[in-house]
Amino acid sequence: MTETLPPRRTEAPPAPVQRKPRNPLLDVVRGVAILGTLATNVWIFASPGGEGALFTTAGETSFASFPDAVEGTVRLLANGKFLSLLTVLFGVGLAIQYASAARRGQPWPGRYRWRALFLFAEGTVHFLLVFAWDVLMGYAVTALLVAWLLTRSQRARDRVMWTAAGVHLALMAVLTAGLAAMGPEAEEVDRSAEREVIDLYAHGGYPEQIGFRLDNVLFLRMEPVLSFALLVFLFLLGVRLFRAGAFGADDTGRRIRNRLLGWGLGLGLPLSVALPLAGSEFFLLDRYVVGPLTALGYLGLVGLLVDRATRAGRAPGPLLRGLTNVGRTALSGYVLQNLLCMLAAYGIGLGLAHRLGGEWWPWWPLALWTVVCAVLMVGSTLWLRRFTAGPFESVQRWALRR
């Protein structure tokens, strides 16, 4: 007697989750932020003492001669501004990740914790092997906190956001008062060991440079610690801007961006001019208080220019395409630009900081920035013709799928 088997139950496959198309403005702004961050970092690479001499030269701005005026203008426009813009965009990215998880019905933070931990690991390797003033480690720690805050109420997030802003402003005021009280003596203390650092980056080997970063890890990692409250504020600000529609192509988005443009540049740029000229003791206020304000103006300005290009109906030109592609490969571009500058400036590579010295200053750092920007724009464009994401982004996706 044959056994009659019940019919096999078949279930229709779940409907695929539609992935939202990329926001072109976000990619452009992200590309601007990456290349703009290099406009600050390139002076660190080009300095005789490299990473170890950051605070001996970073606060000096002079317009006594034409070369000084060129350098001072670039520093003024870049210092802290693009880093703050990049930080806001990390908050925007976090909001996008949260929205994507919600559409898919996935728990939050869920697997995002692993994404943040992987970013911290990437930042640690980047800090040790490439650039001591890495931002990825600080971003990863901040992302873990803000990802949890996204599960709280809007009121709770607002309290954290504005408390973080108040703590940051108070800390910067206290530190600035301390620098003003110490006066020129602080600079003499900073420069006492500068000769050894200059020799290290001009003639030292690669293992010695790694050893220097390890020996001075507390000093070289102090920026994300001192600015942690600012990172929290800017991350949450990015979330709020995204949810308010600041990056949309509609009237709401344009209205928000116009306000950012007016307040950011109208108030931020004059202060950016006044503070460096007032003295190097105001460096912290310029970088960590005025910088974020001006960054919002830059966001509005980029949005205005992209809107005009879009309304004109013209196809994107090479510059806009390059910035878009750098924005799509932002993590890879950030690491690659620092790697290229390290190999160009330090003695382990071409040693341009030692070879050219002050004779070609500030022209060779500006030329280095221009060349690296061109390499990133052309390289990312060619890469994305064959791949859907940058190399580091692809490695991250592969690792997190394991």
Buried (B, 14 or more C-beta within 10 A) or exposed (E): EEEEEEEEEEEEEEEEEEEEEEBBBBBBBBBBBBBBBBBBBBBBBBBBBBBBBBBBBBBBBEBEEEBBBBBBEBBBBBBBBBBBBBBBBBBBBBBBBBBBBEEEEEEBBEEBBEBBBBBBBBBBEBBBBBBBBBBBBBBBBBBBBBBEBBEEEEEEBEEBBEEBBEBBBEBBEEBBEEBEEEEEEBBEEBBEEBEEBBBBBBEBEEEEBBBBBEEBEEEBBEBBEBBBBBBBBBBBBBBBBBEEBBBBBEEEBBEBBBEBBEBBBEBBBEBBBEBBEEBBBBBBBBBBBBBBBBBBBBBBBBBBEBBEBBEEEEEBEEEBBBBBBBBBBBBBBBBBBBBBBBBBBBBBBBBBBBEBEEEBBBEBBBBBBEEBBEBBBEBBBEBBEEEEBBBBBBBBEEEEEE
